[in-house]
Amino acid sequence: MGEEMPGNRAWFQDWANEYDTTLGKVSRHHIMLDLAVLVSGVAPGDEVLDIGCGTGLLSLKFLAAADCRITAIDTSVEMLALFREKVEQYGLSGRVRSRQTSAEEMDFGPGQFDIVAATVSLHHVKEKAPVVRSIRDSLKDGGRFVLGDIDLDTTGDHEDPERLSRILAYLTSELVLAMREGGVQAFERMYDNGRKHILNDGEYCVAMNRWEELCRDAGFRDVTVHPVPGFDYFKVLVATK
Ligand SMILES: C[S@@+](CC[C@H](N)C(=O)[O-])C[C@H]1O[C@@H](n2cnc3c(N)ncnc32)[C@H](O)[C@@H]1O
């Protein structure tokens, strides 16, 4: 018998096959990804690292926006396999390399990338400060870290009713959207995800102002936060090395 997979990884392996037909169908997600690409200022020739690439929704938008090159990493082999299929299908193999590794373990060496991007992946990282520092190290001088994520503080005591109300308010807006745009399949997946947010079971969201603080502490300058139009709980942060 092989080594047992950590719970969160197993959950993503399981989600991979229906990712594009659940979260991938929610307009809010695509609006956030488009905004992340726009504010990144991606240009031809740029080297872009996509952390937690999933099925490649963000990477494909970068590839369409500019003649850049993508390095994509994810902990899930299933997610990576689906992204690799798309890369083959669209004839993009020459512009994409991908590797199974985690944000915590990645080791690309200093000054490799013009842009490091991560959308709804880094809230899965519990110890965020070392990862933000390693992102900074992997960027070239003047390179940008682009983070699209949930602006929600789920830290604190699980039995604190105020914390629970805060998370439930977020979940209400997400679940209504999921049902409206992705139907029962999307609703079920996001509902299951909701429990994970409440119990910090592989989901460790912090408020966007905490991410700003983490970036400044890691030595980034010009940290700016862009709201995702129409979706108060989602923001895109850009920080320059
Ligand atoms: C919600 S999906 C986001 C996928 C893609 N970035 C997008 O916006 O559509 C989160 C992805 O992060 C990956 N992931 C979770 N924890 C990770 C970690 N510690 N390091 C790298 N990837 C991780 C999951 O396997 C999953 O593919």
The ligand as a Tripos MOL2 file, in Angstrom:
@<TRIPOS>MOLECULE
LIG
   27    29     1     0     0
SMALL
NO_CHARGES

@<TRIPOS>ATOM
      1 C1         -9.6770   26.1610   -5.9490 C.3       1 LIG1
      2 S1         -8.4170   25.4400   -6.9240 S.3       1 LIG1
      3 C2         -7.8360   26.8480   -7.8900 C.3       1 LIG1
      4 C3         -7.3040   26.4470   -9.2460 C.3       1 LIG1
      5 C4         -6.9350   27.6100  -10.1610 C.3       1 LIG1
      6 N1         -5.8870   28.4210   -9.5750 N.3       1 LIG1
      7 C5         -8.1390   28.4540  -10.4560 C.2       1 LIG1
      8 O1         -8.1680   29.6200  -10.0230 O.co2     1 LIG1
      9 O2         -9.0670   27.9560  -11.1180 O.co2     1 LIG1
     10 C6         -7.0950   25.2540   -5.7540 C.3       1 LIG1
     11 C7         -5.9350   24.4540   -6.3230 C.3       1 LIG1
     12 O3         -4.8180   24.5930   -5.4360 O.3       1 LIG1
     13 C8         -4.2030   23.3210   -5.2890 C.3       1 LIG1
     14 N2         -3.5060   23.3320   -3.9980 N.ar      1 LIG1
     15 C9         -4.0300   23.1470   -2.7720 C.ar      1 LIG1
     16 N3         -3.0850   23.2860   -1.8380 N.ar      1 LIG1
     17 C10        -1.9290   23.5650   -2.5010 C.ar      1 LIG1
     18 C11        -0.5800   23.8120   -2.0890 C.ar      1 LIG1
     19 N4         -0.2590   23.7880   -0.7910 N.pl3     1 LIG1
     20 N5          0.3700   24.0530   -3.0260 N.ar      1 LIG1
     21 C12         0.0260   24.0570   -4.3550 C.ar      1 LIG1
     22 N6         -1.2300   23.8320   -4.8030 N.ar      1 LIG1
     23 C13        -2.1910   23.5950   -3.8890 C.ar      1 LIG1
     24 C14        -5.3360   22.3210   -5.4010 C.3       1 LIG1
     25 O4         -4.8790   21.0220   -5.7330 O.3       1 LIG1
     26 C15        -6.2020   22.9660   -6.4660 C.3       1 LIG1
     27 O5         -5.8550   22.5250   -7.7500 O.3       1 LIG1
@<TRIPOS>BOND
     1     1     2 1
     2     2     3 1
     3     2    10 1
     4     3     4 1
     5     4     5 1
     6     5     6 1
     7     5     7 1
     8     7     8 2
     9     7     9 1
    10    10    11 1
    11    11    12 1
    12    11    26 1
    13    12    13 1
    14    13    14 1
    15    13    24 1
    16    14    15 ar
    17    14    23 ar
    18    15    16 ar
    19    16    17 ar
    20    17    18 ar
    21    17    23 ar
    22    18    19 1
    23    18    20 ar
    24    20    21 ar
    25    21    22 ar
    26    22    23 ar
    27    24    25 1
    28    24    26 1
    29    26    27 1
@<TRIPOS>SUBSTRUCTURE
     1 LIG1         1 GROUP 0 **** ****
